[in-house]
């Protein structure tokens, strides 16, 4: 079985185990709600997860009218899970934002479009449905949002102009040229030779040069891809470039990652994450970030790693899994095609 398919099966098993452990429900509908601060109808870096928002699962009846079959409120991370007994068929149903939990929400003035349910997992009398991110919008876009360009005002139609026939050009002759007298150059005054150059005596007793830290043996231009285990070994500590193990994850990946993981998690701690899709994404994203700083030929550059991390965190859990799998393949050198060129530091 391909590594990608095996990894995907493992992550799906993790999600299902987390969803159904200790629950009597056989069907779960899960998704996220974000505040669309710019009212542009799509997720962007300005948007953030929204808590305390009510969502409803509605299904069309035999008369064509939609009937609400389940409701839930988002948690602190903007996520919700609607649980059902049995295994009802929900493929034709949809989820929409219906309001807030009573608290004052600046972003609950209007709701974005409803989203269809997608069957992600059906096995052993259990079913798991995912939903694309829902949006809740404020009454007016925030002041920092980019504004749409104003269409130009059409200029008035000018009055018709009567063509003017130009007159024939007048021929003028240049004035006669008066010869300019040649003035001889002034006599050249001899320049004194420059003074002799004196050399300084040698300086003795200078302090020795300070000891510089060892540099990584592998050149930056060589292709190299190393898994997260290699980055945690002390003999390869000299390969950390631009960031150090104590650098905060929120400083590297931005406010979206800070909202998900907090502001105190370091790059070293992120390499220890496992057992959860979001922790696995952070571990592999941090490894890809370090590999991009270490090798110019790594498949993702530094900006692309940060962009893919934020896009996955703003999307569904399925997108989190796919992004983590892509990072795993890149960090593993695509099945050994790109080796890890670490050598122990001096």
N, C-alpha and C positions, 0 to 999 in steps of 0.2 A: 504493500500500500504506500502511496506517495506520502512524503513527510507532511505536506500541506493538509492532506485528507486526515491523516492520523491526528495532527494537532487540532484540526477543527473539531473532530469527534471528541477529543479530550475536553476542549473548552465547552462544547455543548453539554457534555456530561456534568461539568462543574456548575454550569448555570442551572441545569435541571435539579441537581442535588441541592443547590442553595434555595431553589424556589419551592421544592416540595418537601423538604425536610421538616418534619413536625407539623405538617398541614394535612387536613382531611380533604381539601379541595383537589380535584383532578384536573382542572383547567385554570390557567393563569394568563391574564392579559397584562402586559407590562410596557411602560413607555416613560417619556419625560415631557415636561412643560417648560418652555423658556419664555422670557420676557423679550418681546420684539420691540426694543426701545426706539428703533427708527421707523417702525410701521411700514417696512418694505416687504413683508411677507416671506422672509427667508432668514435663516440663521447667519449670523455674522459675529465678528469678534466683539461687537458692542453688546451682544445679548448674553443673558446669564440665566441659570436654572431658577425656577420660581416655586416657592413653597406655599402651602395653604390654598392651592387652587383645586376646585372641584372639577372632576371629569366624569363623563357618563358614557357607557357602552350602549349603543342603540342598534337594533336590528329591524329590518323591514318585515312587516307582517303580511298576511295573505291579502289584505286590502290595500297594500302599498304604503301604509302609514308606518313610520318608524316608532318603535316601542323601546323605552329604556329598560335594559335588563340588568344593569349593574352600575354602581357609582363608587367613587373613591376620591380621596384628597391627597395631593402630593406631599411628600416629606420634605425635610430640610434640604435635600439634594435635588429637589424638583422631580423626583421619581414617584411612580404610583404602580400598584399591582392590584388588579381586580380579580377576585377568586370566584370560581363557580364549582358547584358539585356536579359530578358526572363529567361526560365529555360531549357537551353540545357542539353543534357545528356553527362556528362563528365566522366563517370565511367571508360571508356577505355583510357582516356588521361593520360598524365604524365607531370611532371614539371622537368626542368633541369636548371643548371646555365649556362648562355651564355656569361658572361663577367662582366666588372665593368663599372662605370659611367664616366670613364675618369680620375679619380684621381689615384694616385699611390697606389697600394695595394700589399703588400708583400705576401698576401695570395691568389692572383688571377692568379697564373701561370697556374693552371689546375683545372678542375672541377671534382667533384666526380660523382657517378652514379646518373642517373635520378630516380625519385620516382613516383609511381602510386598515383592517386587521390583516396581518400576514402570518400564516401558520409556519412557525419556525421549528417545532418539534412535536411529533406525535408517536408515542411508543409506550407499551406496557400500561395502557389505559390512562395515560397522562398526556396532556396537550399544553403547549406553550405558544402563545401568540405575541408577536412584537408589533409595535406601531411606530411610524415615523414621528418625529418630534412635533408636539403641538405648540402653538404660539398664543400668547395672551398679550394684548397691546395696550399702551397708555392712550389717553385721549388725544394727545398731541405728540409728535416726535420730539425727542430730547434735543436740547440746543446744540450738542456737539455732533449730531448726525450730519452727514453730507447732504446738501440740498440738491434737488433736481435742477438742472440748468433751465433758465427762463428762455422760452422761444423768442427769437429776435422779432422786433416789431417791423412789419413790412414797410418799406420806404414808399412815399407817395410817387405816383406815376408823373414824370416831368411833362411839361407842355411840349408840343411838337416844335422843333427848331427848324427855322428856314435855313437851308444850306447857303453858305456864303462862298461865292466863287473867288478863289484867291487871285491876287494880282500877280503878273509875271515878276520874277525876282529882278532886283536892280543890281547890275554888275558894277562893282567898285574895284578900283585898281589900288594896290598897296602904294604907300608913299615911297619915294626914292630912298635907298639905303645910303646913309652917310658913313664913310669908312671910319673906324675907330682907331685912334693912334695906339701903337703898341708901347707899353711902358716897361722898361727893363726891370727885372727883379732886383731887390736890394742886395748889397754884398752880404755874403754869408760870414757870420762871426764864428771863429773856431770855438768849440765846446771843450771845456777842461775835462780831462779823464775822471771817471768816478773814483772816490776814495777806495782804498783796499778793503776787502771784506775780512773781518776778524772772526775767527772760529772760537767758540766758547770752550773752556776746559771741560773735560769729562766730569760728570756729577757722580759721586759715589755715595754709598750708604742709603740708597732708596729702599723703602720697605718692599717686601716680596708681594707679588700679585695675590689677591684673595683667591681662595679655592672656589671654583665654580661648580655648581651641581652637575652631575653627569647628564649628558644628552642622550636621548633614545638612539640606539644604533641604526634602526631602520629609517631610510630617508622618507620624507613626507610625500614624495611623488610616487612611491611604490604602492601597488595595490595590496591592501591588507584588510581583513575582516576578522574580528575576534569576538567570541561569545562573552557573556557577562561574567562567567567564572574567571576568565583571564584577567578582567579588570579589577577583580577583588584580591588578586595575589600580590603580596608585598614586593616580590622581586620585579614586578612590572610597574611600580608606582611612578617611575620617571616618564611614562607615556601619557600621563594626564596633562593635557595642554589647555591653556586658557582658563580652565576651571580646576578646582581641587575637590577632594572628597567632602569637604565641609560646605561647599557652595549649596545654597538652597534651591530646591526644585522650582519653587515659585519664581525665583529670579531668572531661571533659565527658560522655562516654558510659559510664563506669563500668568495673568489673572485667572484664566479658565482652569489651569492646573492647580492654582492656589485654592480655588473654590472646591475642587474635588479632593485634593490631598492635604490641604492645610499649608501653613506658611513655615512650619518648622522642620519638614522632611528634607534631609540632605541628599546629595547625589549618591553618597555611599550607602545610606539607608535604602534608597530606591532600588539599588542592585540586589537587595535581599528579598524583594517582593515576590510572592508566589501564592497559589491557591485561590486567586480571585482574578477575574478578567481585567479589572481596572489596575490592580497591582502588577499583573503580568505586562500590561501595556506600558506602565511606567518603567518597569525594569528594562524591557526591550527598547523603549524609546530613549532612555538614558544611555544604554549601550550603543545604540545607533548614533546618538549625539557625540559620544566619545570617539567612535570610529570615524565619523566625518571630520573631526578635528585632527585625527591622527593620519589619515590617508586621503590624498586628493582624488584618488580613483574609487572611493567608496560610492556605492550606487546612490545614496542620498547625501546632498550637501547639508550644511548646518541649518540653513533657513528652511529647507524642505522637511527636515525632521521635526522642527517646531511647528510648521504648518500642518503636517499630517497628525501630529499629536492633538492640536487644538481642534481640528476637524473631527477626529474620532470622539473626543470628549464631548463635543456639541451634538453628536449624532446618537444613534441607537446602540444597544449592546452588540448587535450583529456587526456594526461598523467598528466597534472597539475590538472585537475578535479578529476581524479581517486585517485591521491595521497592525495588531500585535503579531499576527502570523507573517505579514510581509516583513516586519522588522526582524523576526526570528530567522527568516530565510536569508535576509541580507547580512545579519550578524554572523550567521553560520557559513558565509561564503558561497551560498547557493550550492549546497551538497558538495563542498570541498573544492569547487572551481577556483575560489580565491582563498589562499591560506592565511593564517594568522602569523604575521612576521614579528612576533615578540621574541626578544632575547633578554636574558636577565640583565638588569641594570648593574653598572659597576659600583 
